[in-house]
């Protein structure tokens, strides 16, 4: 009896010890999970971007009313992925900043950096303001988060409180975004806004073709100074590093090798390196155009956009920023006038005409201000970044065809007719169904077609 009791106690003690060690391991793994996740994101930028794109694509498959609550579920997933991408951008920026100040990494990447195209003007401008003003970065991040979550907030408000609560949330969000934009305009010394206000991921976490995760791990090890091994060109630069041409045209058997191919790489017999394929005339021209310096490339980053020094120019930008707030307020008033019920208020033209007129007037005032103030005017006196931003704002005017009364009275009929015409046809029938689902989304939610 005593022996069996002793064995039972020993078994219980062994079990408790095993559970305690397992619990300690689980706790340790849980505590190391954030750092493990950070390292994975930092070393697999391309894979992370592909996963995010795949998840976004899945949310596009259920946009409308095909299943109950499908729009809320898909938008929740889409919003989560968008917010997660902001966090991933933060991690990748930190890693890029650390690598940028490492002499070892700079020396290892010196030859490869010379082959990379110059950064875009948008990247230079936004990077300048994000690195010189932490307040700019915080406000721009808040603005980006508001844009990513606005449609979800609208759906939740409509589900919980009906049309009245929904339009209150819409006006509140548009007002918040307008305040953020006005603050960004003030922080940049009265310069026009750029869209987006933060650098894109490919601007600070560029992954070149052929770069793999092993090379990134080597860079991190070099940066931390782990190991005292000599610098290996092949390890740091890969097979496309600095190859040495063969000393002769003879192979290992003394027979002449075949001539170099334009489309296939050549393995050099003496060094084992792979000689890159010969460039075509088109690729040479593209390479030279990507590396030639222009007047915008030698300008300081903050001078890529002209300051708005006149009341007309500042008024045009403020009018452009406040246009969504005015449009949302007028829509709220029209909905309240019709009693928050029915769909007659959707065909009311006044909010649409006022909103479109405000944006068009703001654009024309900005052009006139540039013509009178900038040498060369809006045609030849603007930087490439300013022309790009004006082009984006011009395309945003086309989105007014998908909003408000114009959509309900004009565009909706055309889209519905096109979707009906695709029904009954192979493959095209599926496209028609997707168009009908999105038609319900465009017609039912304000932020589904918002341009700011």
N, C-alpha and C positions, 0 to 999 in steps of 0.2 A: 504494500500500500504506500509506504514511504517512497519506494523507488518510482512508482508511477506518478506520485505527486511531484517528485523532483524532476522527472522527465517533462511533466506538464509545465512546470515553472521554467525549465530551460527552453522549451519550445516557445512559450510566451515571450521570454526574453529575446530569443532570436528573432521572432516575428516583429516585436517592437523595435528592435535594432534595425531590421530591414526597412520597416516603414519610416523610421526616423531618417535613415540615410536616403531613402527614396524621396522623402519630403524635402530634405536639404538640397538634393539635386534638382528637384522641380523648382524650388525657390530660387536657386542659383540660375537656372535656365531662364526663369521668368525675369529675374533682375537683369540678365544679360541680353534679353530679347530686344530692348530698344537699340542698344549698340550694335547688335547683330543686324537688325533691320537697317540701321543707318549705313553700315558697311556694305550691305547688299545693294542699296540704292546708289551709293557713291561709286561702286565698281561695276554696276550694270545699268548705266543710263539708257542705253538703247533698248534693253529688255524691258525696263520699267515703262518706257514710252510706248512700246508695242503692247504691253498689257493694258495700259490706260486706254489706248486707242481701241483695243478689242472690246473692253467693257463699255466704252461709249457707243460703239457700234451695236452692241446688244440692246442698249436702251432705245435705239432708234427703231427697233422692230415692233415695239408696242407703243406707238405715240398717242393713240386716240381711244375710242370707245369700243374697241373690239371685245375686250374683256372688262369685267367690273373692276374698278379701281386700278386698271392697268396704267393709266396716265400718272397717277400718284406714285405707284411703285417704281415705274421706269424713271420718272423725274427724280425720285429720291436716290436711286442708284447713280444716276447721271450727276446729281449735285455732289454726292459723296466722292465720286471719282474726280470731279473738278476741284473740290477742296483738297483732296489728297494730293493732286498734282501741284498745288501751291506749296504744300509741305515738302514734296519732293524737290521742287525748284529751290527751296531754301537750303536743303541739304546739299544739292549739287553746286549751288553758289558758294557755300562754305568750302567745299572741296576745291573748287576752281580757284578760290582766293588763296588757299594754302599752297596749291601747286604753283601759283603764279609767283610766289615769293621764294620758292625753293631754288637755290643755285644749281643743285644737282639735276633737277628736272629740267630747268631751263637749258642747261648744257646738253642734256640728252635729247631734248626736243628742238635744238637749234636748227638742225638740217631739215627736219620735218616741218617746222613752223614756216620756213621760207617758201614751202610749197603750198601752204594754205591760202585761200583767198582772203582778201581784206574784209574786216567786219563791216556789216551794213551800217548805214547812217543812223537808222533807228536804234541799233544796238549801241553805237557810240553815244548818242544823245541820252537815252534812258539810263545807260550805265553811269554816265557822268552824274546825273542827278541822284541816282540811288546810292552812289558812293560818297557824295558830298553832303547829302541831307538825309539823315535818318528819319526825319518827320515826313519827307516826301515818300520814302519807302513805306512807312506805316500807313499813310493815307491812301497811297496807290494800292496797297494790299487790301485795305478795307473796301475800297471801291471795287476791286476785282472780286472779292468775296460777295459783295452785294449783287454784282452782276451774275455770279454763278448760282446764287440762292433765290433770286427774285421770283422766278416762275414757281418754285416750290412753295414759297411763302404765299403767293397768290392762290395756289391750289388749296393750301391748308386753310386760308382765310375764307375762301368760298365754301369749303366743306363744313367749316365750323360755324360761321356767322352769316352766310348768305352774301348777296350782292353788296349790301351796305358795308359790311366789314371788309369785303374784298377791295372795294374802291378806296376805303380808308388806308388799307395797307399799301395799295398801289401808289397813292399820293405820298404817303410817308416814305416809301422807298425811293421814289423819284426825287423827293426833297433832300433826302440823305445823300444820294449820288450827286445832286447838283451842288450841295455844300462841299463835298469832297473835291469836285472839279474846280470850284472857285478857289479853294485852298491851294490846289496844285498850281493853278494859274498865278496865284499870289507868290508861291514859293519859287516859281521859275521866273520871277520878275516880269510879270505880265507878258508871258509868251503863250502862243496858242497851245492847246492840248494835242497830244499825240495818242493814237490808239494802236495797241494798248500802251498804258503809261509805264509798264515794266518791261525789261528785256525778255525776249523769247528764250525758251530753253535751248534752242540750237545756237543761240548767241554765246552762251557760257558753258555749255556741255555738249559741244560738237563731237560727234562720233564719226570719224572718217571710215570709209569702206576698207575692210581688212583689219581694223583695229579690234582686238578681242579682249576678253576679260583678263587673260594672263598678263598682257602688257600693262594693264592698269594696276594689277597687283604688284608687278615689278616696280612701277613708279612709286607706289605707296611705300614699298620697302626701302627704295632709295631715299625717299623723302625723310623717312624716320631714321635713316642711317644704320639700318640693321645689316650687319655683315660687313666685312672688309674686302669683299671681292672686287677685282678690277672691273672697270666699266667695259661691258661687252656690247659692241655695236649691233651685232645680230640680235641679241636679247632685247635691247632697248628699242631698236628701230624696226625689227621684224625682217622678213624676207625681202621687203622692198626698201631696205635701208640704203647703204652706200656700197653697192657692189663693185667689185674690181673686175675689169674686163679680162678675158683669157689672154695669155701671152702668145698663144699660137692658135691656129685654126685646126689643130689636130686633136682628135679624140684620144681615148686611152689606148686604142689599137693602132694609132698612127694614121688612121683614115680621116680624111677631111669631113668635117661635120657639115650639116646642111646649113643654108643661109638663115639669117634671122627672119622670123615671121612677124608680120604686123599685128596679127590677131592672137598669137600664142606666145606665152612667156618662154624665155630661153634659160635653161639651167646650165650654168658655167661649170665646166669639168674640174677646174683647179680649186676654186674656192667653195663651190657648192651653193653659191648665192643664185638667186633667180633674177635675171635681167628683165626689167619691166618691158611691156610691149611698146613698140614704137608709136608715137602719137600721130594722129591723122592731122591734116591741115586745119580741119574745123576745131579740133581740140586745142591745137596750138593757138589759134586765134582767140578761142574762149579763155584760155589761160592768160594770155597777154592782156585781154580786156579786163579780166578780174584783178590784175595786179597793177594796171596803169593808174597813176595818181591823177586825180582831178582837183579842181579848186575846192570842192567840199571836203576832200580827204585831208587837206592841210589846214582847214579851219579848226579853231578850238571847238570842242563838242557843243558847248552852250550857244555858239553862234550859228549853229545849223538851222535855227529858227529865229527869225527877226522878232525883236521886241515890239509889242503894241504900244507905241508912244503917243498915239492920238486918241481922242475921245471916240472917234468913229470906229477905229480898230478895236478898242476895248469894248465898246458897246456892241459891236458885231459878235465878239466872242462870248460876252455875257448873255446876249440874246440867244445864241446857239446853245449855251449851257442850260438856260432856263426854259427853253422850248418844251422839253418833256414834262416839266412841272405844270406849266400852263395848260398843256394838252390834257394831262391827267385830271387836273382840277375841272376843266370844262366837261370832260367825259363824266366825272362824278356828278356834276350839276345836272347834266342832261339825264343821267340815269335816275337821279332823285326826282326830277320833274315828271318822269314817266312812272314813278312809283316802284322802282326796283323790280318790276315784273314785266314779262313779255320780252319781245325782241325789237319793238318799234324804235327804241332809242338807238339801236345799232345803225339805223339808216339816217340818223340826223346828221346833216352836213356841217353844222357850225364848228364843232371841235376840229374836224379834219381840215377844214379850210383855214382856220386860225393857225393850227399847228404847222401845216405845210407852208403857209405864208411866212410865218416866223423864221422857219429854217431857210427858206429861199431868200428872204430879205437879208438875213444874217450872212449868207454866202455872198450876195451881191455887194453888201457893205464891205466885207472883208476884201473882195477883189478891188473895189474902188480905193480902199485905203492903201493896198499894196501898190496899185498903179500910181498913186500920187506921192508915195513915200519911198518906195524902193526903186533904185535905178534899173530900168528895163521893164518895170511893171510886173504883172502876174504871169507874163509869158516867158520872159528870159531872165528876170531878176531874182527868181526864187531858187532856193536850193532844191536838190533832188528830194530831200525829206519833206519840204513844204509842198512840192508838187505831188508827192505820194499821198500826203494827208488830205490835200484838196481833192484828189481823185477818190479817196475813200469816202469823203463826205458827199461827193457827187453821186457815188453809187448808193449811199444811204438814202438819198432822195427817192430812188426807185422803190424802196421798201414801203413808201407811202401808198403804193398800189395794193399792198397787202394789209392795210390798216383801216379801221373805222368805217365810215360811210362809203368810201370808194371801194373797199373790198366787198361790203354787203350789197352794194348797188351795181357794181360792174364786174370786179374780178371773180367774185364767188360764182357767178353764173357761168363764166368761161371755164373755170376749173371744174365745176360740176359737170358741164357738158363734155369736157375732155375725158374725165374719169368714166362717164357713162359710155363714151365711144370706145374705150379700151376694154370694156367688159365683153366676155365671150371669146376673147382672142388669146391664143396660147402665150404664156409668159407676160404679155401686156396686161392681162387681167389682174395679175398680182400687182403690177405697178399701179393700176387703177384703184385697187383696194387700199394700197398704202397712201395714195393721194387723197382718197376720201377720209382716211383716218387723220391725216394731217390737216385736212380742211376743217374738221371738227375742232382741232386744236387751235388753228389760226383764228377761227371764228369765236371761240369761247374764252380765250385768255389774252389779256393785254400784253403781257411780257413775251409771248411767243413770237411776236414780230417787232419787238423793241430794238432800236438801232443804237442806243446809248446805255 
